[in-house]
Amino acid sequence: MPQPAAQAATLFDLTFTDNHGQEVDLAQYAGRPVLVVNTASRCGFTPQYDGLQELHERFAEQGLVVLGFPCDQFGGQEPGDDEQIDEFCRVNHGVTFPLSTKVEVNGPGTHPVFRFVKDRAGGALGTRVKWNFTKFLVSPDGSTVKRYPPTTVPERMADDIQGLLPSA
């Protein structure tokens, strides 16, 4: 049974609801690096969907899991419902990696996945996400988290991702 973020030993102890209403148990990704990103479709960083999709295509077969978590907490930049967000991502950016339902990444309603990654990553902002497209790279052990600011384009994370993948 998945645990609340405060009790979770690893990311793989948690779940989320995908944008089709299905509960996703993160335990299925144990032993694989996971890139968790809060996303938005009307943000200056929205073109990063393309880079995230490229990472997904480049590294998925080696084990990388990219997960997008749409969030409307920053300037109302994700106003659509799950179906609209899904269509926007597929049509405009070719997104095939999993997306969650819309979540909160800050405040009392923070989704457990974001509570976990923020607690583990630390950083200058502590446990706050500053803006859309903040990225968290979780190691295959599910407990080590590296945080990247919204300004980090996805392709700049490729070396860090490769370092977490099994050797060929």
C-alpha positions as CSV (number, residue, x, y, z in Angstrom):
1,M,0.0,0.0,0.0
2,P,1.5,3.4,-1.0
3,Q,2.4,5.7,1.9
4,P,2.1,9.4,2.4
5,A,5.2,11.4,1.4
6,A,6.2,12.0,5.0
7,Q,6.4,8.2,5.5
8,A,7.7,7.2,2.1
9,A,11.3,5.9,2.2
10,T,11.6,6.2,-1.6
11,L,9.7,7.7,-4.5
12,F,8.6,4.2,-5.3
13,D,6.4,4.0,-2.2
14,L,4.1,6.6,-3.7
15,T,1.3,6.8,-6.4
16,F,-0.2,9.4,-8.6
17,T,-3.3,9.6,-10.8
18,D,-2.6,9.8,-14.5
19,N,-4.5,12.1,-16.8
20,H,-6.8,9.3,-17.8
21,G,-7.9,8.7,-14.2
22,Q,-5.8,5.6,-13.6
23,E,-3.8,5.2,-10.4
24,V,-0.1,4.7,-11.1
25,D,2.0,2.9,-8.6
26,L,5.5,4.2,-8.8
27,A,6.8,0.9,-7.5
28,Q,6.7,-0.3,-11.1
29,Y,9.6,2.1,-11.8
30,A,11.9,0.8,-9.0
31,G,15.5,0.5,-10.1
32,R,15.0,3.1,-12.9
33,P,15.9,6.8,-12.9
34,V,12.7,9.0,-12.9
35,L,12.5,12.6,-14.1
36,V,9.6,14.4,-12.3
37,V,8.6,17.8,-13.9
38,N,5.9,20.2,-13.1
39,T,4.5,21.4,-16.5
40,A,2.2,24.0,-18.0
41,S,0.9,24.6,-21.5
42,R,0.9,28.4,-21.5
43,C,4.3,29.2,-20.0
44,G,7.4,30.6,-21.5
45,F,9.1,27.3,-20.7
46,T,6.4,25.2,-22.5
47,P,8.7,24.5,-25.4
48,Q,10.7,22.3,-23.0
49,Y,8.1,19.6,-23.6
50,D,10.0,19.0,-26.8
51,G,13.2,18.4,-24.9
52,L,11.5,16.2,-22.3
53,Q,10.1,14.1,-25.1
54,E,13.6,13.9,-26.7
55,L,15.0,12.6,-23.4
56,H,12.1,10.1,-23.1
57,E,12.8,8.8,-26.7
58,R,16.6,8.7,-26.2
59,F,16.7,7.0,-22.8
60,A,13.4,5.1,-22.2
61,E,14.7,1.8,-23.5
62,Q,17.7,2.1,-21.1
63,G,15.3,2.7,-18.2
64,L,14.6,6.5,-17.9
65,V,11.0,7.4,-16.9
66,V,9.8,10.9,-17.6
67,L,6.7,12.0,-15.7
68,G,4.9,15.3,-16.3
69,F,2.7,16.8,-13.6
70,P,0.6,19.7,-15.0
71,C,0.2,22.5,-12.5
72,D,-1.8,25.7,-12.6
73,Q,-0.3,27.4,-9.5
74,F,2.0,29.8,-11.4
75,G,0.2,32.6,-13.2
76,G,-2.8,30.3,-14.3
77,Q,-0.6,28.9,-17.0
78,E,-2.3,25.5,-17.1
79,P,-6.0,26.3,-17.3
80,G,-7.1,23.2,-19.3
81,D,-8.7,20.0,-18.0
82,D,-6.9,16.7,-18.3
83,E,-8.2,16.0,-21.8
84,Q,-7.2,19.4,-23.1
85,I,-3.8,19.2,-21.6
86,D,-3.3,15.7,-23.1
87,E,-4.3,16.8,-26.6
88,F,-2.2,20.0,-26.4
89,C,0.9,17.9,-25.4
90,R,0.4,15.3,-28.0
91,V,-0.5,17.6,-30.9
92,N,2.0,20.4,-30.3
93,H,4.9,18.5,-28.7
94,G,4.5,14.8,-29.6
95,V,4.4,13.9,-25.9
96,T,4.2,10.2,-25.3
97,F,5.5,10.1,-21.7
98,P,3.0,9.8,-18.8
99,L,1.2,12.9,-17.5
100,S,-0.7,13.1,-14.2
101,T,-3.9,14.9,-13.5
102,K,-3.3,18.5,-12.6
103,V,-1.6,18.8,-9.2
104,E,-0.4,21.4,-6.7
105,V,3.3,21.5,-6.1
106,N,3.3,24.1,-3.2
107,G,1.1,24.8,-0.2
108,P,-1.1,22.6,1.9
109,G,-2.4,20.7,-1.2
110,T,1.1,19.7,-2.4
111,H,0.9,16.3,-4.1
112,P,2.9,13.6,-2.2
113,V,5.3,13.1,-5.1
114,F,6.3,16.8,-4.9
115,R,6.4,16.8,-1.2
116,F,8.8,13.9,-1.4
117,V,11.1,15.3,-4.2
118,K,11.3,18.8,-2.7
119,D,12.1,17.3,0.8
120,R,14.9,15.2,-0.7
121,A,16.4,17.7,-3.1
122,G,16.6,20.7,-0.8
123,G,18.1,23.8,-2.5
124,A,18.0,27.5,-2.1
125,L,14.2,27.6,-2.2
126,G,13.9,24.9,0.4
127,T,10.7,23.0,-0.1
128,R,9.2,25.5,-2.6
129,V,8.9,25.2,-6.4
130,K,9.6,28.5,-7.9
131,W,7.9,28.1,-11.3
132,N,6.8,25.7,-14.0
133,F,9.2,23.2,-15.4
134,T,11.2,22.7,-12.2
135,K,12.7,19.3,-12.7
136,F,13.7,16.6,-10.2
137,L,15.9,13.6,-11.3
138,V,15.4,10.7,-8.9
139,S,18.0,8.0,-8.8
140,P,17.2,4.3,-9.4
141,D,17.3,3.8,-5.6
142,G,14.3,6.1,-5.4
143,S,15.7,8.2,-2.6
144,T,18.4,10.5,-4.1
145,V,17.0,13.5,-5.8
146,K,18.8,16.2,-7.9
147,R,16.8,19.5,-8.6
148,Y,17.1,21.6,-11.7
149,P,15.6,25.1,-12.1
150,P,13.1,25.9,-14.9
151,T,15.8,27.6,-16.9
152,T,17.7,24.2,-17.3
153,V,16.8,22.9,-20.7
154,P,16.2,19.1,-20.7
155,E,19.1,18.3,-22.9
156,R,21.5,19.7,-20.3
157,M,20.5,16.9,-18.0
158,A,21.5,14.1,-20.4
159,D,24.9,13.5,-18.8
160,D,23.3,13.2,-15.4
161,I,20.7,10.8,-16.7
162,Q,23.3,8.7,-18.5
163,G,25.2,8.4,-15.2
164,L,22.2,6.8,-13.6
165,L,21.5,4.3,-16.4
166,P,22.9,0.7,-16.3
167,S,26.2,0.3,-18.2
168,A,25.8,-1.1,-21.7
